[in-house]
Amino acid sequence: MSLNKNNYLQQVLESYKMKHVSDLMENYIEKREIVKDALAEKFKDQIVTRAINSGSYAKHDAINTKFDLDICQPFKRNAFDTLEEMADAVFDFFNEEFEDDDLVAYATRKQRVSTGITFFIDGDEIQMDIVPGRELSAEDYLDTHRLNLYVRPKLLEPASTTQTNIQKHIDLVKGKSSEREIIRLLKVWKSNKNKKRVKSFFVELITIKAFEKCSDVPSDIWEKLEMVLEYIRDNIQTIRLEDPANSNNVVSNTMTDSEKEDLQRDIKQMLEMIESSGDNLKSYFPVNDEFFEEDEEERTDAALDIARSGIIQKPWCHF
């Protein structure tokens, strides 16, 4: 029996839905609110508004094996003399003052644009990133949502600053249901194949670009995934992907030329392997076995699959 790719990919998506980890999410969300309350109390005269949600969960493209339930704290323009002081003040607060019975105190860490904290609850480790940002000019944030971030030094890279708009990032992905399905599938592949150098923001932007450039977007989920994979294969080495909140932040530059070549080769090989046998789809996009239950009624026999393949004509995308 040949694999019905569309049915299978729907099963993959179902197995990675966040509803399967609802108990963990309840703990996570409860801690997120505690952290927000703590920030609001500590910096009450310096913040523009209560911290906002960010990360993949806020964008609705999270998978239940790896997701971000992060927050961003907007500060007033005059709250600190420098962005570095702002970033250090948030880190110092969580490293020295913030108390919670579930907090792993020694795990508080300075990250490039955030402070990372860890909770341990009922055997689950919950990590959260707090991104502090300062509005560009006084009383500007509530209208524009623009923020300046401090970027800590890393290896040979010096400290710097960058402008962002987290609300724009959320809105960019949140309203695109078809694109979000493909983004989630690519995150499954990325996690399964340990593709850490392929950043989630890059995956989001290039998926959206592939949909925009296709003159006839297919309706079947496998053909949508194939469309995006082909677009990545054909354009990865030359495409310029800009942060929609800051054109100076070229997201495609987060990968080196050799890393782009590796990704192109991986995608090319994946497409060839799946073309040779549909069952190979399972090795690249495995179901989450913890939450997968095969439905007998959804199985399609080989004759029906062959009949469908003979009837449905693959749409052509002109990139």
N, C-alpha and C positions, 0 to 999 in steps of 0.2 A: 504494500500500500504506500503510495507516494504521499509525502507530507503536504497537507493543505497549509500553505505559508500564512495566509490571512488568519485562519482559525488559530494556528499555533501562536502567532504574534499577539493576538488578543489574549490568549492564555498567559503569555509572558507578562503583558501589561497588568492583567488582573492579579497575578501573583506578587507583583511589586507595589500594589496600592497601599497607601498609608493607613487605610482602615484596618489593616491586619496588625498594626502595632499601636492600636488606639490607647492601650494602657500606658505604654511608654510615652506616647504623645501627651497624655494627660499630665504625667509627671513633668515632662519637658516644658509644657506650656505654663504649668503652675510655677516652675522655677523661673521661667522667663519673666513672668509678672512680678515675682519677688525681686529680680534683678532690676527691672524697670522702676519699681517703687524705691529701691535703694538709691539708684541714680538720681531720681527726682528729689529725694530727700537730701542727699549729699550736696548736689549741685543746683538746688532749687532757684537760686538767684542768677545762675549762669546759663541755664538751658533755655532754648527757644520754646520747646515743647517736650512732652513725654517721649521717650525713645520709641522709634518705629520698628516694625518687623522687617526683616530682610532675609536674604538667602533663598534657597530653592523651595522651601516650604511656602514662603510668601508668594513665590512666582507660580506655584501649583505645578512644578515639574520635578518634584522630588520622587525618589524611589526609596523603599523602606529598608534597604541595606546601607544606604549612605545618603544623608541629607543634612541640610543646614537649617537650624532654627535660630538664626542670629538676629542681632538688633543693632540699630544705629542710633547714637545719641547726638542730636543736633544742639550745638552750643551757640550762644550769642556771639556776635562779631567782636565785642569788647570783653569777652569772658576771660581771655588769656592774652598775654603779650605775644606769644608765639604758638604755633601749632604743636611744636615739640612739648611745650609746657602742658598743653591740653592733653596730649596722648599720655604723657607721664603721670598726670594727675589721675586719670582714669585707671591706669595700671596700679599706681600706688594705693588707690582706694581699695581695689579688689585684692591686692597683695598683702595689705597691712591692716585694713579696718573691717572690711565686709566679713560678716560671720553667718554661717549657715551650717546646720548639723550635717548636711550631705555634701558640703563643699570639700573637695580634695585640695587643701590649702597650698601644698607644695607644688601643685601642678599649674598654678597661675603663671602665665607666660606672656612675654612680649612677642608680638607677631608684627609683620610688616606694617599693617594699617589698623591692627586691632589688639585688644587684650583678650587672651583666651583663658577661660575658666572651665573647670571640670567638676561635675557632681557625680556621686556614686549612690544610686537609689535601687534598692531591691535587686542587687546583682547586675544592674545595668549602668554602664558608664555614659554619662550625658555631657557632651562638650558644647560650649557656647562661645561665640565670638562677639565682643562688644566693640563696635567701630565708632570712635568719636569723630565728629566733623564740625567744622565752624562755618557759619554762614558767610557768604562772600562780602556782603555789606550789611550794615545795621538794618534790621527788620526786613530782610530780603527773603529769608528762607520760606516763610509761609506762602509767599506768592510764587517763588521759582523752584523751591526744593533743592537748590544748588548748595553744595558743601565743598569746603577744602579739607583734605585729609593730610595727615603727616605720614610719610613713608619712611620707616626706619631703614638704616643702612643694612646691606647684606653682602657679605664677602667683599668683592671689589666695588660694589655699587654704593655710592654715597647716599646719605639721607636726602630726601627730596619731598616735594609736595605734589598733590594731584587733585584735580577738581572732579567731582562726580555728582550724580543725581540718582540716588537709589530708587526714588519713586518712579523715575522714568524707566529704570531697568525693570522694575516690577511690572509696570504697565505694558512694556514692550512685549513681554512673554505671556502675561496673564490672560490677554484677550484672544490668544491664538490656540484653539483647542487641537487642531490637526498637527500643527507644528510641535505642540507640547508632547503629543504622543510619540513623535519621532525623537524628540529630545530625550524623553525618558528611556526609549529603547537604546539610544546611543550611550546613555549613562550606564545602562546595564552592560553593554559591551565594554565600555571604558573601565568599569569596576571589575568585571570578570577577567579582562585581559591586562589589568594593572597598568592602564595608560594614564599615569599621573601627570605626564607633561601635556596632555590634551586637557586644557582647562574647561570647566563647565560653561563659563561665559563664552568661550570660543565656540563650543558646541551649539549654544543657543543662537549666537549671531550667524554662524554659517548655515544652520538649518533654516532660519528665517530667510536668509539671502537666497538659498536654493528654491524655496517656495516662491519668492518674489520673481526670480528669473525664469521660472518654468511657465511656458505659455499655455500649458494644458495640464494642470495638476491632476493626477489620477485619483480615483476614489478609494481603491483598495489600499489597505495599510502596508502590505508588502511592497506594492509598487511605489508608494510614497517613500518608504524607507530606501528602496533601490534608487529612486530618483535622487535622494539626498546623498547617498553613498557615491553615486556616479558624479555628482556635482563636486563633492570633496575631492575625489580622485582626480578630476580634470582641472580643478582650479586651486588646489591647496598651495601650490608653489608660487602663484602669482597674485592671489586675491589679497586685497587690502580691506580689513575689517576694522572699522573705527567704533570706538565706544560712542553710542548715541548721545551720551551726556557730555562727552568731551572729545572732540575730533583730534586733539593732540595725543590722545591715548589710543595707539594703534594696537588693537588686541591681537591681530595676526602676528605681530612682532614678538609675542610672548613665546613663540616657538622659533628655534633656529632653523636655518636652511636644511641641515641634516635631519632634524626632527620632522620637518615637513616631508622630506623625501621618504623617511621611514613610514610616516602615516600614509602617504600615497601608496607605497608598496603594500602596506598592510590592508588597505581598503581594496586595492586591485586584487590581491590574493583572496580576500574574503568573497568578493563578488564572483570570482572564478570558481571557488570551491562550492559556493551555494548554487551556481549555475550547473555544476557537474552533478550535484546531488542536493536536493532540497533539505535532506536530513542534516546537512552540515550547518544549517541555520541554528540548530540546537547548541552547537559548540560555541557559537559567537554570541547568541542571545538565549542563554539558558533560563528556564523558569526558576523562580525561587522555590526550591523544593519544600521549604518550611510551610509555605502557604498555597501549594499547588494541589488541586484535586481535579483529575481528569474526568470530564463529563462524557459518558458514553454516547449521549444524544448528539454531541457536537462532533463526533468522529465522522469523517467523510470517506467513503470507499474510493478506491482507485479509479473506478469507472467514471464516477461523478467528477472527480478531480480532472481527469483527462478531458472529459466533455467540456468542462468550464474553460480549460486552457485553450480549447479549440474555438470557443465562442467569443471569449473576451479578447479584444485587440488592445495591446499595450499602447497607452498614450505616448506621444513623442513630445519631449521637452526640448525647446530650442534655447539653449543657454547663451 
